[in-house]
Amino acid sequence: MELEKYSNHLINAILIYSIFIAALCISFDTVNTLKYGAIDLRNRVVGSRLLLKGEDPYYFKWDNDTPEYYVDARDFYKDLPVSRVTVPPTFLLLHIPFAKIDYKTQQILWAIFQWMMLIFIIAIFSKMADSEIRSKIIWIIGLLCIAGSFFWRLYIEKGQLYVFYAFLIVLAYWISKKSFKYNLFISGFILGLTISLRPPVILMGIPLLIFRKWKALIGSILGMIIGISSSFIVADLSIWKSYFSAMKIHEQFHLGNIKPIIELHPNFNIIEGVKNSVLSGDLPMIDSSFQEIFKRYLNIQVQSHILWISLIIIILFFSILLFGNRKKKISTEMIFLIGLTLVFLSEFFLPAARLSYNNVIWLPLLSFIIIIPKNMKRLLNFGLIFLFSAFLFNSLYRIFFKFILLADFCMLLYIVIMMFYLLEKEVD
């Protein structure tokens, strides 16, 4: 009893510290948002404007006569035929309602929106936890380990979008736990819309299929179809052909097979009234994709078809292991954890950069791991070694930069281990 009392005091102290750190980090993000131009947001905003204009956003290249309204100054590779836009047309569609707003205002609004979604994710999991201590742990992870991390600074400063996908998946989970008639269908529908925005999310359909969640699966298919079809409001089928062909060129660029010449815009440092439109903050960024690791450290170029075949084999292996439990009663949380783990795993196999800001996916994954077990002691297993190592390496990058890589793979190991461990305990 005395030990429990002191444990509560310790958790409360850490939570207070986490809130303080998060508040401090908001001030850092405010400074970075005002100082820099969110280079990854810029290409999406310009892409949506080009889409409205009837131009191909994936192959558009500015010249000196291009109005600044359509200039992505970071697109400074003269002979690279594609722009920096790498999101599908469906995501550009989301930016269109705000396309005419001045860019700096969009940047500020986007940063606020990202923070709101992060807090929403934490709040949802905190509410779904069945005890006060789990709820507090989720807030600590969200505010201290995620919002307080260097990769969230990087995420906000770059104007990235990955927490938006996490937000939609968590929203789908939240709705699936409601008691109204069509909750599973609507939950699946939201997952389907997310797939149309981020294709790897389609892997979340595997546990829905294996564990026969037909309403959610049908909703996902319909949501995906409607999401993709919505892009035809402003474009035709050719926009998708353009998107996929551009991604092939980006893959060759990622492999280093294309080495274009840099040519800066004459006014590159001030575009659309925004200073430092090309510059980024002094934050670490490392590519943890398998394609980059093989190229950089083993001098081996792994083509996309090898990556896809390898991913399919691993997914099939996981699916076979899961199939043995198809008739067991599996919680909604477990189904979402399995699906999200497959999505997390797939990120390393994609023929594109997997940079540090992708790690916002840690938040929903770790939150599911906290709320699933009925007994908290089940969380205390050898897998914690990888979890602690991930957070430790993630915080020591200033000492040894490649600790960030170790952190990414320690977290991947921890998530996979815990997914199978919790599944085994749940079906016992």
C-alpha positions in Angstrom: 0.0 0.0 0.0 2.9 2.3 0.9 4.6 1.4 -2.4 1.5 2.2 -4.4 1.2 5.6 -2.6 4.8 6.5 -3.5 4.3 5.3 -7.1 1.3 7.6 -7.5 3.4 10.5 -6.1 6.2 9.7 -8.6 3.8 9.5 -11.6 2.1 12.7 -10.6 5.5 14.4 -10.4 6.5 13.1 -13.8 3.1 14.2 -15.2 3.6 17.8 -13.9 7.1 17.8 -15.4 5.7 16.5 -18.7 3.1 19.3 -18.8 5.9 21.9 -18.2 8.0 20.4 -20.9 5.1 20.4 -23.4 4.3 24.0 -22.6 8.0 24.9 -23.2 8.0 23.0 -26.4 5.0 24.9 -27.7 7.0 28.1 -27.3 9.9 26.5 -29.3 7.5 25.4 -32.0 6.0 28.9 -32.1 9.4 30.4 -32.7 10.3 27.9 -35.4 6.9 28.4 -37.1 7.4 32.1 -37.2 11.1 31.9 -38.2 11.0 29.2 -40.9 8.8 28.4 -43.9 7.7 24.9 -43.2 9.3 23.5 -46.4 7.3 20.3 -46.5 4.0 22.2 -46.1 4.9 24.6 -48.9 5.0 21.9 -51.7 1.5 20.7 -50.7 0.1 24.2 -50.7 1.6 25.0 -54.0 0.5 21.6 -55.4 -3.1 22.3 -54.4 -3.0 25.7 -56.1 -1.6 24.2 -59.2 -4.4 21.6 -59.2 -6.9 24.3 -59.0 -5.2 26.1 -61.9 -5.4 22.9 -64.0 -1.6 22.3 -63.9 0.0 18.9 -63.1 1.4 19.4 -59.6 3.7 16.4 -59.8 5.6 17.6 -62.9 5.4 21.4 -62.5 8.7 23.2 -62.6 8.9 26.9 -61.9 11.0 29.3 -63.9 12.0 32.9 -63.2 8.8 34.3 -64.5 6.6 32.0 -62.3 4.4 34.0 -59.8 5.6 33.4 -56.2 2.1 32.1 -55.5 3.1 28.9 -57.4 6.7 28.7 -56.4 8.1 26.0 -54.1 11.6 27.5 -53.6 12.8 24.3 -52.1 12.3 22.6 -55.5 15.7 23.7 -56.7 16.8 20.7 -58.7 16.9 22.1 -62.2 16.9 18.9 -64.3 14.8 16.7 -62.0 11.5 16.4 -64.0 9.2 16.1 -61.0 8.3 18.6 -58.2 8.6 17.9 -54.5 4.9 16.9 -54.2 4.7 13.3 -53.0 1.2 13.1 -51.5 -1.6 11.6 -53.5 -4.2 13.9 -55.2 -6.6 13.1 -52.4 -4.4 14.9 -49.9 -4.0 17.9 -52.2 -7.7 18.1 -52.3 -7.8 18.7 -48.5 -5.6 21.8 -49.0 -7.7 23.3 -51.7 -10.3 25.1 -49.5 -7.4 27.0 -47.9 -5.3 27.5 -51.1 -6.1 31.2 -51.5 -5.1 32.1 -47.9 -1.7 33.7 -47.6 1.0 31.1 -47.0 2.2 32.3 -43.6 -1.3 32.1 -42.2 -1.7 28.6 -43.5 1.6 27.6 -41.9 0.5 28.9 -38.5 -2.9 27.3 -38.8 -1.3 24.0 -39.8 1.0 24.1 -36.8 -1.9 24.7 -34.4 -3.9 22.0 -36.1 -1.1 19.5 -35.7 -0.8 20.2 -31.9 -4.6 19.9 -31.5 -4.6 16.5 -33.2 -1.7 15.3 -31.0 -3.6 16.4 -27.9 -6.8 14.8 -29.2 -5.0 11.4 -29.6 -3.6 11.6 -26.1 -7.0 12.6 -24.7 -8.9 9.8 -26.5 -6.5 7.1 -25.2 -6.5 8.6 -21.8 -10.3 8.4 -21.7 -10.3 4.8 -23.0 -7.8 3.7 -20.3 -9.5 1.7 -17.5 -7.5 3.2 -14.7 -6.1 6.5 -13.6 -2.5 5.3 -13.6 -2.8 4.2 -17.2 -4.4 7.5 -18.2 -1.5 9.4 -16.6 1.1 7.2 -18.3 -0.5 7.9 -21.7 -0.3 11.7 -21.0 3.3 11.3 -19.9 4.2 9.4 -23.1 2.3 11.9 -25.3 3.6 15.1 -23.7 7.1 14.1 -22.6 8.3 11.4 -24.9 6.5 12.5 -28.1 5.7 16.2 -27.9 8.9 16.7 -26.0 11.1 14.9 -28.5 13.3 16.4 -31.1 11.3 14.7 -33.9 8.2 16.6 -32.9 10.2 19.8 -33.2 11.3 18.6 -36.6 7.7 17.6 -37.5 6.2 21.1 -36.7 9.1 23.0 -38.2 8.9 21.1 -41.5 5.1 21.3 -41.6 4.7 17.6 -41.8 1.4 15.5 -41.9 1.9 12.1 -40.3 0.0 12.9 -37.1 -3.0 13.6 -39.3 -3.1 10.0 -40.4 -2.7 8.8 -36.8 -5.5 11.2 -35.8 -7.9 9.6 -38.4 -7.0 6.1 -37.3 -7.5 6.9 -33.6 -10.8 8.6 -34.6 -11.9 5.4 -36.3 -11.0 3.5 -33.2 -12.9 5.9 -30.9 -16.0 5.6 -33.1 -15.7 1.8 -33.1 -16.1 1.8 -29.4 -19.3 3.7 -29.5 -22.6 1.9 -29.1 -24.7 3.3 -31.9 -25.9 1.0 -34.7 -23.4 1.8 -37.5 -20.3 2.4 -35.4 -18.2 -0.3 -37.0 -19.2 0.7 -40.6 -18.4 4.4 -39.9 -15.1 3.4 -38.2 -14.2 1.4 -41.3 -15.3 4.2 -43.6 -12.8 6.6 -41.8 -10.1 4.0 -42.2 -11.0 3.8 -45.9 -10.7 7.6 -46.3 -7.3 7.4 -44.6 -6.2 4.7 -47.1 -7.0 7.1 -49.9 -4.7 9.6 -48.3 -2.0 7.3 -47.2 -2.0 4.0 -49.2 0.0 1.8 -46.7 -2.9 2.1 -44.2 -4.6 -0.5 -46.4 -2.6 -3.0 -44.3 -5.1 -2.3 -41.4 -7.6 -4.3 -43.5 -5.7 -7.5 -42.8 -6.8 -8.0 -39.2 -10.3 -6.9 -40.2 -10.3 -9.6 -42.7 -8.7 -12.3 -40.6 -11.0 -11.6 -37.6 -14.1 -11.2 -39.8 -15.0 -7.6 -39.0 -17.2 -7.4 -42.1 -19.0 -4.2 -41.3 -15.7 -2.3 -40.8 -14.2 -4.0 -43.8 -17.1 -3.0 -46.1 -16.9 0.5 -44.7 -13.2 0.7 -45.4 -13.7 -0.4 -49.0 -16.4 2.2 -49.5 -14.5 4.9 -47.8 -11.4 4.2 -49.9 -13.5 4.3 -53.2 -15.2 7.6 -52.2 -11.9 9.1 -51.1 -10.2 8.3 -54.3 -13.2 9.3 -56.4 -13.3 12.7 -54.6 -10.0 13.6 -56.4 -12.0 13.7 -59.7 -13.8 16.8 -58.5 -10.8 18.8 -59.6 -8.9 16.4 -61.9 -9.4 13.3 -64.1 -7.8 9.9 -64.0 -4.6 11.3 -65.5 -3.7 12.9 -62.2 -3.3 9.5 -60.6 -1.1 8.3 -63.6 1.0 11.3 -63.1 1.3 10.7 -59.3 2.4 7.0 -59.7 4.9 7.9 -62.5 6.3 10.7 -60.4 6.8 8.4 -57.4 9.0 6.1 -59.7 11.2 9.0 -60.4 11.4 9.9 -56.7 12.5 6.4 -56.0 15.4 6.7 -58.5 16.3 10.0 -56.8 16.2 8.3 -53.4 18.5 5.6 -54.7 20.9 8.2 -56.0 20.5 7.2 -59.6 19.5 10.7 -60.5 21.8 13.5 -59.4 20.3 16.8 -60.6 21.8 20.2 -60.6 20.8 22.8 -58.0 19.4 26.1 -59.2 18.0 28.5 -56.6 15.1 30.8 -57.2 16.3 34.4 -57.5 14.4 35.4 -54.4 14.6 32.0 -52.7 15.0 33.3 -49.2 11.8 35.3 -49.3 8.9 33.7 -51.1 5.3 35.0 -50.8 6.6 37.3 -48.0 7.9 34.4 -46.0 11.5 34.6 -44.9 13.7 31.5 -44.7 11.5 29.8 -47.2 14.3 27.4 -48.1 16.2 27.1 -44.8 15.3 24.6 -42.0 16.0 24.6 -38.3 19.1 23.0 -36.9 17.4 19.7 -36.1 18.7 16.1 -36.7 17.1 14.1 -39.5 18.1 10.6 -40.5 16.6 8.2 -43.1 15.8 4.8 -41.5 14.3 3.2 -44.6 15.8 -0.2 -45.6 16.6 1.2 -49.0 18.7 4.0 -47.6 20.4 1.7 -45.0 21.5 -0.8 -47.7 22.7 2.0 -50.0 24.5 4.1 -47.4 26.0 1.4 -45.1 26.3 -1.6 -47.4 26.7 0.1 -50.8 23.8 -2.0 -52.2 21.0 -0.6 -54.3 17.8 -2.3 -53.4 15.2 -1.8 -56.1 11.5 -1.3 -55.2 10.3 -4.7 -56.5 12.7 -6.4 -54.0 11.4 -4.2 -51.2 7.8 -5.0 -52.1 8.4 -8.7 -52.4 10.2 -8.7 -49.0 7.3 -6.8 -47.4 4.7 -9.1 -48.9 6.6 -12.2 -47.6 6.8 -10.7 -44.1 3.1 -9.6 -44.1 2.1 -13.1 -45.3 4.2 -14.7 -42.5 2.5 -12.4 -39.9 -0.9 -13.1 -41.4 -0.4 -16.9 -41.2 0.6 -16.5 -37.5 -2.5 -14.4 -36.9 -4.8 -16.8 -38.9 -4.4 -19.4 -36.2 -6.3 -17.2 -33.8 -9.1 -16.2 -36.3 -11.8 -17.9 -34.2 -10.7 -16.4 -30.9 -12.4 -13.4 -29.4 -10.1 -10.4 -30.1 -10.6 -7.0 -28.7 -11.0 -3.9 -30.9 -7.9 -2.5 -29.4 -5.9 -5.6 -30.4 -7.2 -5.4 -34.0 -6.2 -1.8 -34.3 -2.8 -2.5 -32.7 -2.1 -5.4 -35.2 -3.2 -3.2 -38.1 -1.2 -0.2 -37.0 1.9 -2.4 -36.4 1.7 -3.7 -40.0 1.6 -0.1 -41.2 4.5 0.9 -39.0 6.5 -2.0 -40.3 5.7 -1.2 -43.9 7.2 2.3 -43.6 10.7 0.8 -43.5 10.2 -1.1 -46.7 8.8 1.8 -48.8 11.1 2.9 -51.6 11.2 6.4 -50.1 12.8 8.2 -47.2 11.6 7.3 -43.7 12.7 10.4 -41.7 12.5 11.0 -38.0 9.2 12.9 -38.0 7.5 9.6 -39.0 7.9 8.5 -35.4 4.8 10.3 -34.3 3.2 6.9 -35.1 4.8 5.7 -31.8 2.1 7.5 -29.8 -1.0 5.4 -30.9 1.0 2.2 -30.9 2.3 2.7 -27.3 -1.1 3.9 -26.2 -2.7 0.7 -27.4 -0.1 -1.4 -25.7 -0.8 0.4 -22.4 -4.6 0.1 -22.5 -4.9 -3.5 -23.8 -3.6 -5.7 -21.0 -6.0 -6.3 -18.1 -3.0 -6.7 -15.8 -0.4 -4.0 -15.8 2.2 -6.5 -14.8 2.0 -8.0 -18.3 3.7 -4.9 -19.6 6.8 -5.7 -17.5 8.6 -8.1 -19.7 11.9 -8.2 -21.5 10.5 -6.2 -24.3 10.9 -3.1 -22.1 14.6 -3.3 -22.8 13.9 -2.3 -26.4 11.4 0.4 -25.3 13.8 2.0 -22.9 16.6 1.7 -25.4 14.5 3.5 -28.0 13.8 6.5 -25.8 17.3 6.5 -24.5 19.0 6.4 -27.9 16.4 9.0 -29.2 17.5 11.4 -26.5 21.3 10.9 -27.0 21.5 11.8 -30.7 23.8 14.8 -29.8 26.4 12.3 -28.5 26.2 9.9 -31.4 23.9 10.9 -34.3 23.2 7.3 -35.5 21.6 6.6 -32.1 18.5 7.8 -33.9 18.6 4.7 -36.2 19.0 2.4 -33.2 16.1 4.1 -31.6 13.9 3.5 -34.6 14.7 -0.2 -34.8 14.5 -0.7 -31.0 11.0 0.7 -31.1 10.1 -1.5 -34.1 11.3 -4.6 -32.2 9.4 -3.6 -29.1 6.1 -3.0 -31.0 6.3 -6.3 -32.8 7.2 -8.2 -29.7 4.4 -6.7 -27.7 1.8 -7.2 -30.5 2.4 -11.0 -30.4 2.8 -11.1 -26.7 -0.4 -9.3 -26.0 -2.3 -11.3 -28.6 -1.1 -14.5 -27.0 -2.3 -13.3 -23.6 -5.6 -12.1 -24.9 -6.5 -15.4 -26.6 -5.5 -17.6 -23.6 
